[in-house]
Amino acid sequence: MNKLNGRYIRQIPLIGTQGQEKLQSAKVAIIGVGALGTVAAELLVRSGVGSILLIDRDVVELSNLQRQSLFANSDISSSKVVAAKRRLLEINPEITIEIAPVHLSAKNISQTISDKINLVLDCTDNMNTRFLINDYTKKNMINWIFASAVGWSGMFSFIAADSACLRCQMPKKANGETCQEAGVIGAVTKSIASMQSNIAIQFLTGQDISNLKNKLFTYDAKTISLRNFDIQKDPRCKTCSNEFPSLKVQGQEDIVRFCSSGMFQVSRETKIDLVKLQKTIESEFTETILDEISLRFGNLTVFSDGRALIKAKTKESAVTLYDRYISN
């Protein structure tokens, strides 16, 4: 453990050598590698969390650079998980980074997140995925930390396996503004992700955070104020009643419009040979980029699981491009 006296020397007086060892043996899943997820991932990697699973379906866009701190201009159009993994291993090569470039759903969440995960960080931007995380973690008795940020404010909550869940806290169809609609200040996302990461480090090092259970924290950056609200289990909650409605597998939506303007995800239940596809389209596209998980050409980023991210003005245009280059 000689390395502990170097890289982590400034935090060991606060968490102890045993706490640092606990961090190094921990495995954390970060769902969403955007404004919150990039900051949380960097903080946990720098702290010495031994293994991190990054889950995100998106690619880096120019508008992301205002707040998504792991990315630079050179990463534009790259898969977020690939670009984040590369940067995080430059920061701390002693840890393990796993990546999952998937659209998380009831169909694949159990294959994506194993029961060996010690903690899940929600860094997503939509309530459907959060309710999915909520049901999966409750069913599998995994602790997780909810977080969100939009405009000048944000919120977060440590949701223990035995505490009131997210569905207890929020209406079933809760839909707030998105960053696309209301905008977001980069300092706010960094503040929320920092508090989320602070809770994670305390939890993973075995500190007593029972005072954080059954509470929802809200932060207002304009007034620099932090408030907390007591949350109680809802006796009508379907998650706490072990019904887990979000885990019921339904037909996966074929076309999804992202928060990012002009980006569509088109999915088909088929496997794609990316090397073969590259050879097929190289006569039309002078520049194609094949990495460990995707093939990029023109306005398309294609994944081997049959999914493609396509920049297009309309859903119909996105489907046309998919059918032209992939289905055929």
C-alpha positions as CSV (number, residue, x, y, z in Angstrom):
1,M,0.0,0.0,0.0
2,N,3.0,2.3,-0.5
3,K,1.1,4.1,-3.2
4,L,-1.3,5.4,-0.7
5,N,1.4,7.7,0.7
6,G,1.7,9.4,-2.7
7,R,-1.4,9.9,-4.8
8,Y,-3.9,9.9,-1.9
9,I,-1.8,11.5,0.8
10,R,-4.1,14.5,1.2
11,Q,-7.3,12.6,1.8
12,I,-6.1,9.7,4.0
13,P,-6.0,11.9,7.1
14,L,-9.8,12.3,6.6
15,I,-10.8,8.8,5.6
16,G,-8.0,6.7,7.1
17,T,-5.9,4.0,5.4
18,Q,-8.8,1.5,5.8
19,G,-11.1,4.0,4.1
20,Q,-8.7,4.3,1.2
21,E,-8.5,0.6,0.9
22,K,-12.3,0.4,0.8
23,L,-12.4,2.9,-2.0
24,Q,-9.9,0.9,-4.0
25,S,-12.0,-2.3,-3.6
26,A,-15.3,-0.5,-4.5
27,K,-17.2,-0.7,-7.8
28,V,-19.5,2.2,-8.8
29,A,-21.8,2.5,-11.8
30,I,-22.3,6.0,-13.2
31,I,-25.4,6.2,-15.4
32,G,-25.1,9.2,-17.7
33,V,-21.7,10.7,-18.7
34,G,-22.8,14.3,-19.2
35,A,-22.7,17.4,-17.1
36,L,-23.1,15.5,-13.8
37,G,-21.5,12.3,-14.8
38,T,-18.2,13.7,-16.1
39,V,-17.6,15.6,-12.8
40,A,-18.7,12.7,-10.6
41,A,-16.5,10.3,-12.5
42,E,-13.5,12.5,-12.3
43,L,-13.8,13.1,-8.6
44,L,-14.2,9.4,-7.8
45,V,-11.3,8.4,-10.1
46,R,-9.1,11.0,-8.4
47,S,-10.2,9.7,-5.0
48,G,-9.1,6.2,-5.9
49,V,-12.4,4.3,-6.4
50,G,-11.1,1.0,-7.8
51,S,-13.6,0.2,-10.5
52,I,-16.1,2.4,-12.3
53,L,-18.7,1.4,-14.9
54,L,-19.7,4.2,-17.3
55,I,-23.1,3.9,-19.0
56,D,-24.2,6.4,-21.7
57,R,-25.7,6.1,-25.2
58,D,-24.7,9.5,-26.5
59,V,-21.8,11.1,-28.4
60,V,-20.0,14.4,-27.6
61,E,-21.4,17.5,-29.1
62,L,-20.0,21.1,-29.2
63,S,-22.8,22.3,-26.8
64,N,-21.6,19.8,-24.2
65,L,-18.2,21.5,-23.7
66,Q,-19.7,24.3,-21.7
67,R,-20.2,22.0,-18.7
68,Q,-19.0,18.4,-19.4
69,S,-15.5,18.7,-18.0
70,L,-13.9,15.5,-19.3
71,F,-14.3,16.5,-23.0
72,A,-12.5,18.7,-25.4
73,N,-12.9,19.8,-29.0
74,S,-11.0,16.8,-30.2
75,D,-13.7,14.5,-28.7
76,I,-16.6,15.9,-30.7
77,S,-18.6,13.1,-32.4
78,S,-16.8,10.5,-30.2
79,S,-18.8,8.2,-27.9
80,K,-19.0,9.8,-24.5
81,V,-18.0,6.6,-22.7
82,V,-15.0,6.0,-24.9
83,A,-13.7,9.6,-24.6
84,A,-14.4,9.7,-20.8
85,K,-12.6,6.4,-20.3
86,R,-9.5,7.6,-22.2
87,R,-9.3,10.8,-20.1
88,L,-10.0,9.1,-16.8
89,L,-7.2,6.6,-17.3
90,E,-4.9,9.5,-18.1
91,I,-5.8,11.0,-14.7
92,N,-5.5,7.7,-12.7
93,P,-4.1,4.6,-14.5
94,E,-4.4,2.6,-11.3
95,I,-8.1,2.1,-11.5
96,T,-10.4,0.1,-13.8
97,I,-12.9,1.7,-16.2
98,E,-15.6,-0.4,-17.8
99,I,-17.9,1.1,-20.5
100,A,-21.4,0.3,-21.7
101,P,-22.5,2.4,-24.7
102,V,-26.2,1.4,-24.4
103,H,-29.6,2.9,-24.2
104,L,-30.5,1.6,-20.7
105,S,-33.9,-0.1,-20.6
106,A,-35.9,-2.7,-18.8
107,K,-34.6,-5.2,-21.3
108,N,-30.9,-4.7,-20.7
109,I,-30.4,-3.2,-17.2
110,S,-29.8,-6.5,-15.5
111,Q,-27.1,-7.4,-18.0
112,T,-25.5,-4.0,-17.8
113,I,-25.4,-3.5,-14.0
114,S,-24.3,-6.5,-12.0
115,D,-25.2,-7.2,-8.4
116,K,-21.5,-6.7,-7.6
117,I,-22.0,-2.9,-7.9
118,N,-21.6,-1.2,-4.5
119,L,-23.3,2.1,-5.5
120,V,-25.1,3.6,-8.4
121,L,-24.9,7.3,-9.3
122,D,-27.8,8.7,-11.3
123,C,-26.4,11.4,-13.6
124,T,-29.1,11.1,-16.2
125,D,-31.5,13.8,-17.6
126,N,-34.9,12.1,-17.7
127,M,-37.4,10.7,-15.2
128,N,-38.1,7.5,-17.1
129,T,-34.5,6.3,-16.7
130,R,-34.5,7.4,-13.1
131,F,-37.6,5.4,-12.3
132,L,-35.9,2.4,-14.0
133,I,-32.8,2.8,-11.9
134,N,-35.0,3.2,-8.8
135,D,-36.9,-0.1,-9.4
136,Y,-33.7,-2.0,-10.3
137,T,-31.8,-0.9,-7.3
138,K,-34.7,-1.4,-4.9
139,K,-35.2,-4.9,-6.3
140,N,-31.5,-5.8,-5.9
141,M,-31.0,-3.9,-2.6
142,I,-28.4,-1.6,-4.1
143,N,-27.9,1.9,-2.7
144,W,-27.9,4.8,-5.2
145,I,-27.7,8.6,-5.4
146,F,-30.3,10.6,-7.4
147,A,-29.1,14.0,-8.8
148,S,-30.4,16.5,-11.2
149,A,-29.6,20.1,-12.3
150,V,-31.3,22.6,-14.6
151,G,-31.1,26.4,-14.8
152,W,-29.7,27.8,-11.6
153,S,-30.8,25.0,-9.3
154,G,-30.4,21.3,-8.6
155,M,-31.3,18.5,-6.2
156,F,-29.9,15.3,-4.9
157,S,-30.9,12.4,-2.6
158,F,-29.1,9.4,-1.1
159,I,-31.6,6.6,-1.6
160,A,-30.7,3.6,0.5
161,A,-32.0,0.1,-0.3
162,D,-34.2,0.2,2.8
163,S,-35.3,3.9,2.6
164,A,-38.1,5.8,0.9
165,C,-37.5,5.5,-2.9
166,L,-37.6,8.0,-5.7
167,R,-41.2,7.0,-6.6
168,C,-42.2,7.9,-3.0
169,Q,-40.6,11.3,-3.4
170,M,-42.0,12.3,-6.8
171,P,-45.2,11.8,-8.8
172,K,-45.3,8.9,-11.2
173,K,-45.3,11.2,-14.2
174,A,-43.0,13.9,-12.9
175,N,-41.4,15.8,-15.8
176,G,-39.3,18.9,-15.1
177,E,-37.7,21.2,-17.6
178,T,-34.7,19.8,-19.5
179,C,-31.3,21.5,-20.0
180,Q,-32.3,22.1,-23.6
181,E,-35.5,23.9,-22.7
182,A,-34.3,25.9,-19.7
183,G,-30.6,26.0,-20.1
184,V,-28.1,25.1,-17.3
185,I,-25.2,26.8,-15.7
186,G,-22.0,24.8,-15.6
187,A,-21.2,25.8,-12.1
188,V,-24.5,24.4,-10.9
189,T,-23.9,21.0,-12.4
190,K,-20.5,20.9,-10.9
191,S,-21.9,21.8,-7.5
192,I,-24.5,19.1,-7.6
193,A,-22.1,16.5,-8.9
194,S,-19.6,17.4,-6.2
195,M,-22.2,16.9,-3.4
196,Q,-23.3,13.7,-5.0
197,S,-19.6,12.5,-5.1
198,N,-19.1,13.6,-1.5
199,I,-21.9,11.4,-0.4
200,A,-20.5,8.5,-2.4
201,I,-17.1,8.8,-0.9
202,Q,-18.5,8.9,2.6
203,F,-20.7,5.8,1.9
204,L,-18.0,3.8,0.3
205,T,-15.5,4.5,3.1
206,G,-18.0,3.2,5.7
207,Q,-18.8,6.5,7.3
208,D,-22.2,7.0,9.1
209,I,-24.5,8.8,6.7
210,S,-27.8,7.7,8.3
211,N,-28.7,11.4,8.7
212,L,-28.9,11.7,4.9
213,K,-31.4,8.9,4.5
214,N,-35.0,9.8,3.7
215,K,-34.1,13.4,2.7
216,L,-34.2,15.4,-0.5
217,F,-31.7,18.2,-0.8
218,T,-32.3,21.2,-3.1
219,Y,-29.7,23.8,-4.1
220,D,-30.3,27.3,-5.4
221,A,-27.1,28.8,-6.9
222,K,-28.5,32.3,-7.2
223,T,-29.1,32.6,-3.5
224,I,-26.4,30.1,-2.5
225,S,-28.9,28.3,-0.4
226,L,-29.2,24.5,0.4
227,R,-32.4,23.2,1.8
228,N,-33.5,19.7,2.8
229,F,-36.9,18.0,3.1
230,D,-37.9,14.9,5.1
231,I,-39.2,12.1,2.9
232,Q,-41.4,9.3,4.1
233,K,-42.3,6.0,2.4
234,D,-45.5,6.2,0.5
235,P,-47.7,3.2,1.4
236,R,-49.1,3.3,-2.1
237,C,-45.7,3.2,-3.7
238,K,-45.5,0.4,-6.3
239,T,-41.7,0.1,-6.0
240,C,-41.7,-0.3,-2.3
241,S,-44.6,-2.8,-2.7
242,N,-42.2,-4.9,-4.9
243,E,-44.2,-4.4,-8.1
244,F,-41.3,-2.6,-9.9
245,P,-43.4,-1.2,-12.8
246,S,-40.4,0.2,-14.7
247,L,-38.8,-3.3,-14.9
248,K,-41.7,-4.7,-16.9
249,V,-40.2,-5.3,-20.3
250,Q,-42.1,-3.5,-23.1
251,G,-41.4,-3.1,-26.7
252,Q,-38.3,-1.0,-27.0
253,E,-38.9,2.3,-28.7
254,D,-37.3,2.3,-32.1
255,I,-36.7,6.0,-32.4
256,V,-35.8,8.4,-29.6
257,R,-35.1,12.1,-29.9
258,F,-32.3,13.2,-27.7
259,C,-32.2,16.3,-25.5
260,S,-29.5,17.4,-28.0
261,S,-31.1,19.3,-30.9
262,G,-31.2,17.4,-34.1
263,M,-30.0,14.0,-32.7
264,F,-32.1,10.8,-33.1
265,Q,-31.4,7.3,-31.9
266,V,-32.7,4.6,-34.2
267,S,-32.6,1.0,-32.9
268,R,-33.2,-2.3,-34.6
269,E,-32.9,-5.8,-33.1
270,T,-29.9,-6.8,-35.2
271,K,-26.1,-7.2,-34.9
272,I,-23.9,-5.1,-37.2
273,D,-20.4,-6.1,-38.4
274,L,-18.8,-2.6,-38.1
275,V,-15.7,-3.7,-40.1
276,K,-17.9,-4.9,-43.0
277,L,-20.0,-1.8,-42.9
278,Q,-16.9,0.4,-43.0
279,K,-15.8,-1.4,-46.2
280,T,-19.2,-1.0,-47.7
281,I,-19.5,2.7,-47.2
282,E,-15.9,3.8,-47.7
283,S,-16.4,4.6,-51.4
284,E,-19.0,7.2,-50.5
285,F,-17.3,8.6,-47.3
286,T,-13.7,9.8,-47.5
287,E,-13.5,9.8,-43.7
288,T,-14.7,7.0,-41.5
289,I,-13.7,6.4,-37.9
290,L,-13.8,3.0,-36.3
291,D,-13.1,2.7,-32.6
292,E,-13.6,-0.1,-30.0
293,I,-17.4,0.3,-30.0
294,S,-18.6,2.3,-32.9
295,L,-18.2,3.4,-36.5
296,R,-18.6,7.1,-37.4
297,F,-19.3,8.5,-40.9
298,G,-21.2,11.5,-42.2
299,N,-24.0,12.2,-39.7
300,L,-24.1,8.7,-38.3
301,T,-22.6,6.9,-35.4
302,V,-23.3,3.2,-35.6
303,F,-23.0,0.6,-32.8
304,S,-22.7,-3.2,-33.2
305,D,-25.9,-3.8,-31.3
306,G,-28.0,-2.3,-34.1
307,R,-28.3,1.1,-32.7
308,A,-27.3,4.4,-34.5
309,L,-27.2,8.0,-33.5
310,I,-28.1,10.2,-36.4
311,K,-28.1,13.9,-36.9
312,A,-31.2,14.8,-38.9
313,K,-33.9,17.5,-39.1
314,T,-36.8,15.0,-38.7
315,K,-37.5,11.5,-37.5
316,E,-38.3,10.5,-41.0
317,S,-35.0,11.7,-42.3
318,A,-33.2,9.8,-39.6
319,V,-35.0,6.5,-40.5
320,T,-34.2,7.1,-44.1
321,L,-30.5,7.4,-43.4
322,Y,-30.6,4.3,-41.2
323,D,-32.3,2.2,-43.8
324,R,-30.0,3.5,-46.6
325,Y,-26.7,2.7,-44.9
326,I,-27.5,0.0,-42.3
327,S,-30.7,-1.9,-43.0
328,N,-29.6,-2.4,-46.6
